[in-house]
Amino acid sequence: MRIDIVSLFPEFVAQCASFGVVGRAVERGLLSIHGTNPRDFAEGNYRRVDDRPFGGGPGMVMLIDPLRRAIQAARAAGEGPARVVYMSPQGRRLDQAAVRRLAAAPRLILLCGRYEGVDERLIRAEVDEEISIGDYVLSGGELAAAVVVDAIARLQDGALNDAESAVQDSFEDGLLDCPHYTRPVEHELGTVPDVLLSGDHARIARWRRMQALGRTAERRPDLLAGRELSREDRALLEAYRAERGRPDTPEGT
């Protein structure tokens, strides 16, 4: 998969592609990340990429032509059609379903705005969709693009040393993840639940499902709203709530 990032900070692209799961995906040839700087396509001695907004108001707006040329250059640099995504607080909220959809595309161009944003006419002409990573404002789209790249990299076959990790991530089945533990069993901060030490894989799977359902109900009830739970899931959720209602009952017993 090829991802082009249109950004005024090309050094960000190199950093994005050099560490963690993303770096591993790049090293293994599963993902390639390329930067295109709109300033390279600007005209005049000052290579200007922004101007004052019509109608007045604070801040600056990114110009059409440098961005358009940068997007066109990114399109021409790879093979096949590319989907252009503008990282914008006005876009659709990024979720795991959107990540899976984007990860299935052969090519993406992520457009990173700055200042007050980009000229609306460019968005209408060149952008296929707008995506937001949350209801807050960043100084630019670069960090949001990094989030998208990292989430996509995890889903490339072979990027993770254990492919099952991606399957069990939070949100893959619409629920939060269950709690996890590792050595030592006994610690001053607590003890590992007995069920995880039992070796009974069916029981462990049931406990993890119960914890995922319970945590989702407590922390993100919106994820369960309108969701039709199976009879087994309803029973697990009721068991979780009953267990939490008895503080003297050890977790996982």
N, C-alpha and C positions, 0 to 999 in steps of 0.2 A: 504494500500500500504506500502511496506517495501523499505527503501532506506539505503544501506550500503555505507559509505564513507571511502575509503582507504586513510589514511592521516597520516603523521608523527606528527600531532598535534591533538590527540584525544580529548583534551579539547575543541577544536573548535566545535566538533560535539555536545557536551553537550550544548554549548551556542546556536548553531544553532537551537536546538530543544526546546528552553526554552522561546521564546518570540513571541509576535505578532500572526499573523495568523498561523504560523508554530506551535507555542506552543499550540494554541487552537486545531489545527488538531490532534496533538499528544495526548492532554488531552482527546479528544473525541474519541480516538481510530481509527481515520481515516488514520493515518500515523504513522509509526514507523521508527526511525532513529537510526542507529547503526554505531559505529566507529571501524575500524580495523587498527592497527598500523603496518606497514611493519617492523618496528624495532623489534617487538616481534618475527618475523620469520627470523631474521638475525642470522648469525653464528659468532662465535669468541667472545673474551672478549669485544670487542668494539662495537659489534652489528652493524657492518658497513652496510650502505644501499646505498653507492655511491662509484664511483671510477673515475679516470681520463679518459677522452675520447680518444679512439684510433684516431690517426691522429693528435694529439695535439690540442691546443686551450685552451681558458680559461674555468673555471668552472668545474663542476663535473656532472656525469650522473648517474641516479639511476639504481641500479643493477637489473638484471632480477629476481633472485631467491627470495629475500625477498618480492618483489611485487607480484610475481606469487603465492607464498604461501599465502599471505594476501588475494588475490582475491579468491583463492580456498577456504580459510576458510570462507570468506564472502558468497560464493556460498552455502557452506555446512550448514551455520547457518540458512538458511531459506528454505521454501518449494517452489518448482517449479523453472523454469528457470529464470535467471536474465540477464538483458541486461547490459553490461559493457560499460560505457561512460567515455572516457578520456577527462578531461578538458584541452584543448590545444588551443593556438592561431592559430594553423594550421587547426583547425576543421571547420566544417560548422557553420556559424553565427547563433546564437540562435535567433529564432523569435517565435511569439505566436503559429504558426502552429506546430513548433517543440515541444513547451511546451505541447500543447494538446496531441501530439503523445506520449511523454514521460509519461505524467500523466495517460495515458490509460494502461500503462504497470503495471503488478502486482508487479514487483520487478526491482529495479535499483541498480547497483553498480557504484558509482562515484569515479573515480581514480584521485587523486590529485598529480600532479607531483611537483617537486622542482628542484632547481639548473638549469642545462641546459636542463632538461627533463628526459625522461626515455629511456632505450635501445629500439631501433626500433623493435627488434625481439619480445619483450614482446607485443608491440602494435599489431603486425601482428598476434600473437598467441592468445591473450586474449581479445583484445578490439573489440567491435562491431561497435563503431562509436566515432569520436572525435567531440567535440563541443567547440566553442569559444563564449565568450560573447562580443567580440569587438576587434577592430584592435589596440590593445595595449598589453603590457606585464606586468604581475603581478609577484610577488615574488614566488607565488605558486598557485595551483589550488583551494585552500580552499575557497577563496572569490567567485570564479566562481561557485563552487559547491553550496555555500549558495544562490546565485542568482537562480540557477536551482531549489533548494529545495523550496524556497519561491514561485516561480512562479508555481510550481507543486502543492504546498499545497493549493493555492487559488482555484484550480480547483477540489479539492476533495469535493464531495457532503457533505454539512453540515459544511464545514470549515468556511465559511463566515456567519455572522448573517443574511445577506440579500443576497440570492443566485443571485438576479438580478444584484448585484454589479459586479460580474465576467462577466456577459453577456455584460454589458455596458462599460467594460474597454477599454482603447486604444488598437488597433490592433485586437480586437476580430472579427471585420468585415473588417479589413484591413485599417482602418482609425485611425487617432488620435482622442482623446476624445474631446468633446466640453468643453467650460469653465463652471465652477461651481461657485455658490454664496450661501451665507447663511446670517443670521442676522448680523448686522442690515441692513435694506433696504437703509437707508441714512448713508453715512460715508464721512469723509473728503477725502478719496481716490476714491470716486465715488459712483454711484447709481446702484442698481440692475436693469437690463433691465426689462422694463415693461412687456414684454411677459411672463416672468417667474412668474409674480404676477397675471396674467390674469385668471388662473384657467382653461384655454382652453387647454386641454391636446393635442389635435391634432395640435394646433398652436405651443405649446411648443415643441412637437416632431419634427415638421418641422423646427423650429428655431435651435434646437440642431443638427439636421442632416446637416443643412446649415453651422453651425459653424464647425462641424467636417470635412466636405468637404473642407471648406475654409482654415482651419488651416492646413490640410494635404497638400493642394496645395501650401501653403506658406512655410511651414516648412519642409515637407518631400515629395516633388514632385515625388521622386522616387517611392513612394507607389502607385501613380496614373498612373505611366508610363505603358502603355499597358493595363490598366484596362478599360473595356467598361462600361461607366456610363449609367445609365438609363436616359430616357428623363427628368424625374423628378429631378434626381440628377444633370444633366447638368443645368437645370433651377435654381436650388438652388445655384449651384456654381456661375452661372452668377449673381444671385441676391446678393450673398455675395460680389463678386468683385465690383459690382455697388455700393453697400452700403459703402464699404471701400473706394471707390473713392470719396465719398462725406463726408468729415470730419464733416460737420455740421449736418449730419443725426445721431441721437442717435442710439446706438447699440440696436437691438432687437425690433425696431419699424417698 
